[in-house]
């Protein structure tokens, strides 16, 4: 019997039972992909992150990181990176305030900022594109003022609305959105409360997640849009899921800095038969 530690972290939250929960599994070396996928499926969280120490001299980073939803491996995930960074800084005894993580999306960094952690992620450009009418109808009766797709991943649709209440009150038909193979839908609107520049949600039933609670990757899509709209480099987003969460975003060229807190919920062990 082989055992591995596992931690569950509430990311982009300053209290338990808020933000987005992610599992983090530190490893000495990669397990077979099917085993990691099965662990993620068993966890049944939107993301499970696996991290492996590496040699900074040869890899340019201190850790490798990979992310799995319950059904697929994904190339980028913000909240599970924040959760992994929390584990690295607070549990694994990492010496330093900046850690580099090698990923499928290149080198990502996480930096301590008081009690918070700031992630340095790649901006996700969007291009104007019509969304199928069946999809917009499945979201809400209101019509979006603009529609896009995420160019860098050629997957997610983006629908922009004029009023945050439309986004907050949305009850999508997941049976329709679930037919979008390898596509999710991001919906966003200008903020409606002081200190909030944008309100957004992210639906990804095709990846085994009806609605992601708080999404770092998504804010690399919407933050540049609203930063350009407002003329400000720093914008604050609220993700209006049931759990909800706030992400402080700073757009810096082709990068987006995502600032948030994280809270340890549980720690345990995974038992695998040899």
PEGI-V665133 format. One record per backbone hydrogen bond with DSSP energy under -0.5 kcal/mol. NH is the residue of the N-H (numbers start at 1). CO is the residue of the C=O. If there is no record, write none. Layout:
BEGIN
nh=NH co=CO
nh=NH co=CO
END
This chain:
BEGIN
nh=2 co=272
nh=4 co=270
nh=6 co=268
nh=7 co=24
nh=8 co=266
nh=9 co=7
nh=9 co=22
nh=10 co=263
nh=11 co=9
nh=11 co=20
nh=12 co=261
nh=13 co=261
nh=18 co=15
nh=19 co=244
nh=20 co=11
nh=22 co=9
nh=23 co=47
nh=24 co=7
nh=25 co=49
nh=26 co=24
nh=27 co=51
nh=35 co=32
nh=36 co=32
nh=37 co=33
nh=38 co=34
nh=39 co=35
nh=40 co=36
nh=41 co=37
nh=42 co=38
nh=43 co=39
nh=44 co=40
nh=45 co=40
nh=48 co=68
nh=49 co=23
nh=50 co=66
nh=51 co=25
nh=52 co=64
nh=53 co=27
nh=54 co=62
nh=56 co=54
nh=58 co=55
nh=59 co=55
nh=60 co=56
nh=62 co=100
nh=63 co=100
nh=64 co=52
nh=65 co=102
nh=66 co=50
nh=67 co=74
nh=68 co=48
nh=69 co=72
nh=71 co=207
nh=74 co=67
nh=81 co=77
nh=82 co=78
nh=83 co=79
nh=84 co=80
nh=85 co=81
nh=86 co=82
nh=87 co=83
nh=88 co=84
nh=89 co=85
nh=90 co=86
nh=91 co=87
nh=92 co=87
nh=94 co=88
nh=96 co=94
nh=99 co=110
nh=101 co=108
nh=102 co=63
nh=103 co=106
nh=106 co=103
nh=108 co=101
nh=109 co=120
nh=110 co=99
nh=111 co=118
nh=112 co=97
nh=113 co=116
nh=116 co=113
nh=117 co=260
nh=118 co=111
nh=119 co=117
nh=119 co=258
nh=120 co=109
nh=121 co=119
nh=121 co=256
nh=123 co=254
nh=124 co=220
nh=125 co=123
nh=127 co=149
nh=129 co=147
nh=135 co=132
nh=136 co=132
nh=137 co=133
nh=138 co=134
nh=139 co=135
nh=139 co=136
nh=140 co=136
nh=145 co=160
nh=146 co=160
nh=148 co=158
nh=149 co=127
nh=150 co=156
nh=151 co=125
nh=151 co=149
nh=152 co=125
nh=154 co=150
nh=155 co=150
nh=157 co=184
nh=158 co=148
nh=159 co=186
nh=160 co=146
nh=161 co=188
nh=166 co=163
nh=167 co=163
nh=168 co=164
nh=169 co=165
nh=170 co=166
nh=170 co=167
nh=171 co=139
nh=173 co=138
nh=174 co=172
nh=176 co=173
nh=177 co=173
nh=178 co=174
nh=179 co=176
nh=180 co=177
nh=181 co=179
nh=183 co=180
nh=185 co=203
nh=186 co=157
nh=187 co=201
nh=188 co=159
nh=189 co=199
nh=190 co=161
nh=191 co=197
nh=196 co=193
nh=197 co=195
nh=197 co=236
nh=198 co=236
nh=199 co=189
nh=200 co=238
nh=201 co=187
nh=203 co=185
nh=204 co=209
nh=204 co=210
nh=207 co=204
nh=208 co=205
nh=209 co=204
nh=212 co=202
nh=216 co=214
nh=219 co=215
nh=220 co=216
nh=220 co=217
nh=221 co=218
nh=222 co=218
nh=223 co=219
nh=225 co=221
nh=226 co=222
nh=227 co=223
nh=228 co=224
nh=229 co=225
nh=230 co=226
nh=231 co=227
nh=232 co=227
nh=235 co=233
nh=235 co=249
nh=237 co=247
nh=238 co=198
nh=239 co=245
nh=240 co=200
nh=240 co=238
nh=241 co=213
nh=241 co=239
nh=245 co=239
nh=247 co=237
nh=248 co=259
nh=249 co=235
nh=249 co=247
nh=250 co=257
nh=251 co=233
nh=252 co=250
nh=252 co=255
nh=255 co=252
nh=256 co=121
nh=257 co=250
nh=258 co=119
nh=258 co=256
nh=259 co=248
nh=259 co=257
nh=260 co=117
nh=263 co=10
nh=265 co=8
nh=266 co=8
nh=268 co=6
nh=270 co=4
nh=272 co=2
nh=272 co=270
END
